[in-house]
């Protein structure tokens, strides 16, 4: 329920110990390096290590080779150190890649040859039945030969040209649209005959050189294709055999190269000073002992580990630490943005309020249990983060469904339970009763009032923690804002209920004075922080601007409070939707009644779960987060240790 305490690490040593240092930091799995030069005001004598990574080309070559054989790479458990033989890995990759490239090159050539053979065979098959020797025909020098296809409509129009003895078309094969064949023309009349056939939409096909009749040529092409196809399959077998034989070694080499490449890339965080390096980073305070043991094993370095409170210019990375019950709700916090290091972790508050509001708005015992089961299945089989959130939300909906007496929309099925336990004739809360509707809406406004005040209290704590007195003491969500908002609300409630009357001192001290403090929050906050330059540059401009901001603040108090009426509204919506389902079911009987009730429950449950989840998220982000949360922290991403079977996605 808090942000993990971090410590700043500064390491200095000889350049020849840099790789060993990075390896030691990486193998702990807890160290996050930072841009070292940002920790120095004068960086004149420092240089950044922007070196070419010697592992990148080899790694890319291996990935390309494995892709050629259709393999899949993943990282496996490996053990490396700075003395790992880079040349041995490179030689293996070059040998493997050379074998794969040669086989795939030959396979590519055969693939092209197969494609050409198929194309040639397809061409010649169109001219089967012509009964001519293509070699003899193509050897003619006094005539032009045109192979191609003619649309059926054009073929039927050829009789128009009977007067011209040279307009002759000899068909071979045909289909529903075309006739394939050949026409001949004397050299002197070739252009004229070509114009005639062009007008008939003749499409010429270029016939590859061949010997014999079309039947002989097609038979020869098919025989050649069979031989090439056999050779193609043999190459496929050899390529598959290479991957089967080399797979384990490839994965081992790949994992080493990925890790070596990864660690070498981390060198860019270091700064070089003469023949020494300086490296800065962060570790969780609770793991300090583990980190010291790792660095103590590295020669030629010195290091310090200190609290980040001494460095006001750098914000440590943020690592959330929550118990298993609240941890799923880190998903929502991360969506909005991680908290600053010196800011409170809102996960616990989000978990409690989201679960509470979801349960109230979705109150149904049967449907709540279904939501929990669906959430569990989503998490177990699909690892969907929202699934883990639906489990407690469904349980909350089931609890409030018990309070409301609703089980799959049946509003009085729990009446015997209330009678046995509480001595009541029926359920205590009938949400659709006109006398209860107003109470439900007022109760939801009361819940919103309480949550807004709690959110403002969280802002006071968080702001004072980071010494932001403008926001924590005098801001709209600070002490002055809490005093004004709560005094105004409780004063109105007391006045309307007749419990007490609002007096002039009450108005002046608890409403007007806090409002004035909020109005003058910036100069007052600077005064409290003992800043010399506490006055605004122009009092007139400041007062005019803050007047409109104060007006906007008053409207936001009203709108934020009214927003929580949707909590009660969804209680009524659920009961109303299920009433509509049972009204439709009442028009039938027997199996029809059961079918409508089941389908209606499914539709209502799916639609309402989606709407309620969105509306509660809106209340969290807009009505509560905006009051106490900044959320511009940076995530904690330590160097990976490489000690498990996983793919590293967050590479440096």
Steps between C-alpha positions, in 0.01 A plus 500: 500500500796725443775596264812291566787693649787540255868572546742678271810307394817667372776276362848606387774278366750428223358470149609137472262419788192662342366184336550298817316769694204503261486119507501502878223760511297315240524160663347636820186592305441805722720778359367771270774715343441870447654765276819562696582840348175645638643464849780749428472873447833525314543226239788656304748222577251215455416306185205274423569145383318504167678194363389267225356184649717206382220248553225665295609378154559144618164496676320633194670242281388216725143632512496526120634145457246352741223692326611345169456147636162589655621462859386692808747656742450541872736568785600213726700476818866575436802595705729771361776724629720776354752237386249310284672413171346737249695348209369152574142628486575692182656195332198287585260758358708539182514124446130450566404800290721390209337156486152647522565771241639252248207259536240776493672658198473173312144460619419849372643421157299179483190689608552745214556210258179330618310821452634537146423137413144539626462816297641339183284190541193716548583693184546191283195321641283765337620388158447127535313361203654730241698207360795712389873476549591821680867468413417483128245780518729734689776433243291655219646824366231610252207511737422647841355274768285639780400282798237630739137501604185644346173579684211271410300792360790593271550140384137488392554818292786353294259400221467870419853483362444201269585722203854540639677162465773605741271562800502144627505391862582139601360424848658253738310505830217713636305582813190706579672826408791441259633295208875436504670451167721642224473704182750541214568796273735557204777746576359755256154492656596443865417853613156493338414161647626610841267805485203275423570271797574794723152631421366158603676542840756229433748467791841379389693254714878466478582133451834383641737323265429126485532199269218274386122510514318664792417153636868396494611826654245482784600141575867601510425797730303282738784249519750776571267651759479165681880480518532857625223446753677192633823696540304785664352264761844354569633849574201563728587180687864606538402845627261348756768252602747784563256676735413176681870429556606854591191628683628458857842642418342788307282593797800485734716715272210736434436545873866575563517749215180673610629536853846612391344749261268620776776550757730666249223747414483594869851646470346816355376593847859527627726803468872480429746716693862449385556125543213455745127458473219630717163326513192614692178311560228394740423193710217419744613578856388156621744332256808701596677206665452280193636775276805561718589131488491509119718813468750387763596218265614747229859623513625853428177684591372711787136577570268690731136432581305789648148627554348693208382767744846654469442559126215743437556515123428136415181309558560128564310244294178369651434142603158434651477262793151372579355185657342241271149627575574849363764416240255443209389863529849622411366454146278809543772700672742425218237607243482844663873521568731378774527716812802715562760353732396735781130461425260255661413177324123516435464128422339405833256791483413415140452133587265572788297773333477330160386174656251680724346714226488211251322283756241767579426578136490134393327357804380150411597182684476260205645726234779611735611141548496451121715811452754365749513162326538664156776724637683197641478320166624810314804518726576128517478423128562836330706682765280809452573757770136608512407143593671523838316826567162346420544232767474730807254725314269205440522399866412857602204495259386172655520648853298808406265278301431319827428834668268604216342153487566448128598160354511494120230769510270305734433766762333293773671162482703583814200603711509172701862573589413848630213353697715227654796724588344840564135421562391712199210412274694600188822666393583827679589701186250511214680729256202537264272618780436875441569576864838324477614652168580841650684337790715299259600814309571694821707209632706496178559876536610436859745234384637746246532771765698268727729380219570855380600605852724194536662582162562856619659366821728282291600810306587681826722212609665460159555875448653560842718193450650660190497848664241644265325729747301683232312180416506335844396789724334771296397320179143403398583145607712602797412574862321822407303322226398217735385749763296699248344198324412301812373806690279604208355152449440419866368850561242457224407154628459633854298799383266293281453226759444747786783356709667842530495843344787652305626801694698801384820387683457155340480657154791740556741255665420171328384610154619850412846483663598168333374640169724806541796275583439300182470825305843613628655155504814569291646798695398341832662171403824676404496685830456174691792353305703812593568603145631853450314556174152421634303784343349472148641725230168681465243488780223626272558233239535233768175595676302512175634165378442329834143631514411294194697202632309526828170503312609192303601329824154555651339350190734200517401435865137490392551292184730250674249442776211465255702251293463246776123497448576257217585241766139502623371536145668173395341323798163605361604421140591143593166441668317666209678294232428174680137606546481545121646150451239341727223700334600352163535153653152532651352512150599134454513191719696182546820470297443840338489667841824334608674582171409870516611525864836332425571706187383818674735436791791445263429821307446709813807354671729564201371847421479617859841360598657699216311821581559476875871428453534809278296726726688399814829558318373845405417578862846383604691702241295820480340541841773358725838464322485860380488617863804330646704331229762627255613172347811602307742252657734289288485120520766287662659287224810322626754326282378146435698219654445248218456213743161382380324377187335818377521755224630837615275773367642806672840525341736790559 
